[in-house]
Amino acid sequence: MAYCYRERIAKVSREMEKRGIDGFLVSPGSDMKYFIGYGYPQDDKILLLVILKDGGTFVIHNKLHDIHPQNTPVDDMFQYAYDISPFDLLLQELKRRGVSWKTAAITPNIPAFFALELKEAYPGLKMISSEELTAALRAVKDGDEMEATKEACQKADEALQICMSMGTEWVGKTERQLEARMMYEMGNLGLRNNAVSVCFGENAAIPHHHPDDTVITMGKPLLIDFGADFHFYNTDMTRMFFFGEPDEEYKRLYYMVLEAQRRGIEKAVRGSTLQELDRVVRDYLTDEGYGEAYIHRTSHGVGLDCHDYPKIPASGETVIEDGMIFSVEPGVYFPGKYGIRIEDQILMKNGKAEVLHVFPKELISFR
């Protein structure tokens, strides 16, 4: 999929000029994926994308890095090896271009020693978080980003369907075994950077439980929360299953959470806010008597990171715009018993919410 990398660089350069930011240092991570399509993680050797406020760009990388000049939308690329300092290459190129920095934006994961060297070379240099430049750009997705996300969600639905079609065959197997099968099916469908939280019985009361050797048995619920990316763009969803016949209390709680999610999705309209969406869900669960059992927010942005822009700060309001993609995931948790959470990914389009998952949300039980 061909993203408009040079257009993105041009946009952020204009924003830098407007804000008086001289340079932007980008290390491997989601911002580097966004600007040049390099998707490998940071290792012990510096790899750096430099964006200047005049639109100039260059990359400094080790000869061992798997990055190709012909596929990288920058002006120049400079290599170093064990006997060359990447920091010296940076300073030489800035000097050659006549750049003198007063303010620099840096990505949060840039190696600290590199940032410290930069500070020493430019006494008085003001460093700011790259979020000031990238948050608004990355919060609203373009058409290619939307399509990649939709395909990621479709593949996630398919992987879950394949795994859970086994039904009671999972009885006697462990959370880790189900996690491994999910990871395999997701990878087989082309999803990458997969993560699966399989939470059986009491473990479902722990929102970020890590799968262990807990054995799946009859008479308890199963929560599966999983994500991955396709062409860099993430999917994130949660579904519940029950092994055996659920009792009336569980059914009531399950459909209460499903109704809370329905109300949240209904509130997802252009011009509303993510905080208002959260309040609608939280007020409903509180009125039902379960406000204290709802221990997290209703939404988070999804994009190049599973938890991405738009962010939801502790104070203020995040206005919902077309092109935003975020989760709607109410849940209630009862330690020592179980938890119930239902999560879908939402794309804002033409002022309304489009649910990107089609996997059923009716209570599924295996007997």
Secondary structure, 3 states (H helix, E strand, C coil): CCCCHHHHHHHHHHHHHHHCCCEEEECCCHHHHHHHCCCCCCCCCCCEEEEECCCCEEEEEECCCCCCHHHCCCCEEEEECCCCCHHHHHHHHHHHCCCCCCEEEECCCCCHHHHHHHHHHCCCCEEEECHHHHHHHHHCCCHHHHHHHHHHHHHHHHHHHHHHCCHHHHCCCEHHHHHHHHHHHHHHCCCEEEEEEEEEHHHHHCCCCCCCCCECCCCEEEEEEEEEEECCEEEEEEEEEEECCCCHHHHHHHHHHHHHHHHHHHHCCCCCEHHHHHHHHHHHHHHCCCHHHCCCCCCCECCCCCCECCCCCCCCCCECCCCCEEEECCEEEECCCEEEECEEEEEEECCEEEECCCCCCCCCEEC
